[in-house]
Amino acid sequence: MKKNQIEFDELPFSTLERFGLTREMIEDLPMRVLDDICNGRHSPVLPVRVTDEHGGQIESRSR
């Protein structure tokens, strides 16, 4: 049996939310993608958004 490096519930959802990725967005990813993420592999390119120290929003894409 293949052992995940981390379980889904152990994902740092509060940290991901700082980058604009909500738990709902993560849960909506295909199961294959969630398995890849939990096993330490790259995710598909996801949109990220952060607010800088001056209140400006920076939008990009990341894995």
N, CA and C atoms as an extended XYZ file, in Angstrom:
189
Properties=species:S:1:pos:R:3:atomname:S:1:resname:S:1:resid:I:1 pbc="F F F"
N         0.837       -1.177        0.000 N   MET     1
C         0.000        0.000        0.000 CA  MET     1
C         0.887        1.247        0.000 C   MET     1
N         0.510        2.228       -0.840 N   LYS     2
C         1.285        3.458       -0.949 CA  LYS     2
C         0.938        4.393        0.211 C   LYS     2
N         1.959        4.919        0.874 N   LYS     3
C         1.762        5.814        2.014 CA  LYS     3
C         1.925        7.252        1.569 C   LYS     3
N         0.927        8.094        1.843 N   ASN     4
C         1.042        9.518        1.552 CA  ASN     4
C         2.050       10.160        2.489 C   ASN     4
N         2.772       11.151        1.974 N   GLN     5
C         3.680       11.889        2.834 CA  GLN     5
C         2.899       12.690        3.864 C   GLN     5
N         1.772       13.294        3.434 N   ILE     6
C         0.892       13.987        4.369 CA  ILE     6
C        -0.548       13.618        4.018 C   ILE     6
N        -1.402       13.730        4.978 N   GLU     7
C        -2.829       13.482        4.756 CA  GLU     7
C        -3.477       14.793        4.318 C   GLU     7
N        -4.598       14.686        3.617 N   PHE     8
C        -5.291       15.868        3.110 CA  PHE     8
C        -5.579       16.866        4.226 C   PHE     8
N        -6.053       16.394        5.375 N   ASP     9
C        -6.395       17.291        6.491 CA  ASP     9
C        -5.179       17.985        7.088 C   ASP     9
N        -3.974       17.527        6.758 N   GLU    10
C        -2.751       18.146        7.259 CA  GLU    10
C        -2.248       19.279        6.354 C   GLU    10
N        -2.898       19.483        5.198 N   LEU    11
C        -2.490       20.573        4.320 CA  LEU    11
C        -2.639       21.897        5.070 C   LEU    11
N        -1.715       22.831        4.868 N   PRO    12
C        -1.741       24.109        5.613 CA  PRO    12
C        -2.764       25.081        5.007 C   PRO    12
N        -4.055       24.814        5.226 N   PHE    13
C        -5.105       25.602        4.595 CA  PHE    13
C        -5.037       27.079        4.971 C   PHE    13
N        -4.685       27.400        6.202 N   SER    14
C        -4.612       28.815        6.592 CA  SER    14
C        -3.495       29.531        5.821 C   SER    14
N        -2.393       28.855        5.585 N   THR    15
C        -1.307       29.444        4.799 CA  THR    15
C        -1.710       29.577        3.340 C   THR    15
N        -2.354       28.548        2.795 N   LEU    16
C        -2.802       28.594        1.405 CA  LEU    16
C        -3.795       29.725        1.188 C   LEU    16
N        -4.647       29.999        2.187 N   GLU    17
C        -5.615       31.087        2.067 CA  GLU    17
C        -4.941       32.438        1.968 C   GLU    17
N        -3.771       32.597        2.572 N   ARG    18
C        -3.034       33.860        2.445 CA  ARG    18
C        -2.639       34.121        0.996 C   ARG    18
N        -2.609       33.072        0.190 N   PHE    19
C        -2.257       33.192       -1.222 CA  PHE    19
C        -3.495       33.097       -2.116 C   PHE    19
N        -4.679       33.199       -1.517 N   GLY    20
C        -5.914       33.205       -2.282 CA  GLY    20
C        -6.443       31.841       -2.648 C   GLY    20
N        -5.905       30.786       -2.052 N   LEU    21
C        -6.356       29.421       -2.344 CA  LEU    21
C        -7.174       28.911       -1.163 C   LEU    21
N        -8.477       28.905       -1.320 N   THR    22
C        -9.349       28.475       -0.228 CA  THR    22
C        -9.409       26.949       -0.148 C   THR    22
N        -9.874       26.476        0.972 N   ARG    23
C       -10.038       25.024        1.152 CA  ARG    23
C       -10.986       24.471        0.080 C   ARG    23
N       -12.034       25.220       -0.228 N   GLU    24
C       -12.996       24.774       -1.243 CA  GLU    24
C       -12.323       24.634       -2.605 C   GLU    24
N       -11.452       25.581       -2.947 N   MET    25
C       -10.735       25.500       -4.224 CA  MET    25
C        -9.860       24.254       -4.266 C   MET    25
N        -9.185       23.958       -3.162 N   ILE    26
C        -8.319       22.786       -3.089 CA  ILE    26
C        -9.164       21.511       -3.176 C   ILE    26
N       -10.288       21.478       -2.461 N   GLU    27
C       -11.156       20.297       -2.486 CA  GLU    27
C       -11.739       20.036       -3.870 C   GLU    27
N       -11.889       21.076       -4.677 N   ASP    28
C       -12.446       20.926       -6.024 CA  ASP    28
C       -11.446       20.386       -7.036 C   ASP    28
N       -10.172       20.289       -6.658 N   LEU    29
C        -9.173       19.737       -7.577 CA  LEU    29
C        -9.453       18.252       -7.797 C   LEU    29
N        -9.108       17.722       -8.959 N   PRO    30
C        -9.294       16.290       -9.200 CA  PRO    30
C        -8.517       15.446       -8.179 C   PRO    30
N        -9.042       14.274       -7.876 N   MET    31
C        -8.432       13.394       -6.874 CA  MET    31
C        -6.974       13.080       -7.213 C   MET    31
N        -6.669       12.893       -8.487 N   ARG    32
C        -5.290       12.605       -8.910 CA  ARG    32
C        -4.353       13.744       -8.504 C   ARG    32
N        -4.817       14.988       -8.648 N   VAL    33
C        -4.012       16.158       -8.290 CA  VAL    33
C        -3.813       16.213       -6.776 C   VAL    33
N        -4.873       15.945       -6.025 N   LEU    34
C        -4.751       15.936       -4.562 CA  LEU    34
C        -3.764       14.868       -4.101 C   LEU    34
N        -3.808       13.700       -4.734 N   ASP    35
C        -2.839       12.645       -4.401 CA  ASP    35
C        -1.417       13.111       -4.688 C   ASP    35
N        -1.205       13.772       -5.836 N   ASP    36
C         0.129       14.288       -6.172 CA  ASP    36
C         0.611       15.281       -5.126 C   ASP    36
N        -0.254       16.206       -4.736 N   ILE    37
C         0.124       17.215       -3.736 CA  ILE    37
C         0.482       16.546       -2.405 C   ILE    37
N        -0.346       15.606       -1.958 N   CYS    38
C        -0.095       14.930       -0.681 CA  CYS    38
C         1.164       14.065       -0.721 C   CYS    38
N         1.578       13.673       -1.917 N   ASN    39
C         2.797       12.880       -2.064 CA  ASN    39
C         4.017       13.733       -2.403 C   ASN    39
N         3.877       15.064       -2.280 N   GLY    40
C         5.018       15.952       -2.454 CA  GLY    40
C         5.339       16.302       -3.898 C   GLY    40
N         4.437       15.972       -4.823 N   ARG    41
C         4.678       16.330       -6.219 CA  ARG    41
C         4.074       17.695       -6.509 C   ARG    41
N         4.385       18.233       -7.690 N   HIS    42
C         3.868       19.544       -8.089 CA  HIS    42
C         2.370       19.492       -8.319 C   HIS    42
N         1.729       20.613       -8.046 N   SER    43
C         0.326       20.781       -8.407 CA  SER    43
C         0.282       21.334       -9.827 C   SER    43
N        -0.901       21.367      -10.429 N   PRO    44
C        -0.990       22.098      -11.691 CA  PRO    44
C        -0.777       23.584      -11.392 C   PRO    44
N        -0.630       24.377      -12.406 N   VAL    45
C        -0.459       25.818      -12.199 CA  VAL    45
C        -1.758       26.376      -11.619 C   VAL    45
N        -1.637       27.048      -10.474 N   LEU    46
C        -2.799       27.600       -9.785 CA  LEU    46
C        -2.658       29.116       -9.675 C   LEU    46
N        -3.774       29.839       -9.722 N   PRO    47
C        -3.691       31.294       -9.554 CA  PRO    47
C        -3.447       31.628       -8.078 C   PRO    47
N        -2.508       32.523       -7.819 N   VAL    48
C        -2.246       32.968       -6.446 CA  VAL    48
C        -2.386       34.482       -6.384 C   VAL    48
N        -2.755       34.974       -5.204 N   ARG    49
C        -2.938       36.397       -4.996 CA  ARG    49
C        -2.459       36.735       -3.586 C   ARG    49
N        -1.600       37.731       -3.462 N   VAL    50
C        -1.139       38.181       -2.148 CA  VAL    50
C        -1.284       39.689       -2.074 C   VAL    50
N        -1.394       40.183       -0.863 N   THR    51
C        -1.461       41.620       -0.623 CA  THR    51
C        -0.124       42.047       -0.034 C   THR    51
N         0.514       43.045       -0.661 N   ASP    52
C         1.803       43.513       -0.159 CA  ASP    52
C         1.615       44.451        1.033 C   ASP    52
N         2.721       44.927        1.600 N   GLU    53
C         2.660       45.751        2.807 CA  GLU    53
C         1.994       47.101        2.581 C   GLU    53
N         1.819       47.510        1.330 N   HIS    54
C         1.161       48.781        1.016 CA  HIS    54
C        -0.300       48.589        0.630 C   HIS    54
N        -0.796       47.361        0.740 N   GLY    55
C        -2.188       47.067        0.432 CA  GLY    55
C        -2.446       46.732       -1.027 C   GLY    55
N        -1.399       46.726       -1.840 N   GLY    56
C        -1.557       46.386       -3.247 CA  GLY    56
C        -1.674       44.888       -3.432 C   GLY    56
N        -2.440       44.480       -4.428 N   GLN    57
C        -2.605       43.051       -4.703 CA  GLN    57
C        -1.661       42.624       -5.830 C   GLN    57
N        -1.008       41.513       -5.606 N   ILE    58
C        -0.118       40.919       -6.599 CA  ILE    58
C        -0.741       39.592       -7.010 C   ILE    58
N        -0.992       39.443       -8.308 N   GLU    59
C        -1.578       38.202       -8.808 CA  GLU    59
C        -0.577       37.518       -9.723 C   GLU    59
N        -0.496       36.202       -9.588 N   SER    60
C         0.414       35.423      -10.398 CA  SER    60
C        -0.112       33.992      -10.496 C   SER    60
N         0.688       33.126      -11.040 N   ARG    61
C         0.369       31.701      -11.091 CA  ARG    61
C         1.563       30.941      -10.536 C   ARG    61
N         1.280       29.852       -9.873 N   SER    62
C         2.355       29.091       -9.224 CA  SER    62
C         1.982       27.624       -9.148 C   SER    62
N         2.971       26.791       -8.872 N   ARG    63
C         2.767       25.351       -8.635 CA  ARG    63
C         3.003       25.056       -7.187 C   ARG    63
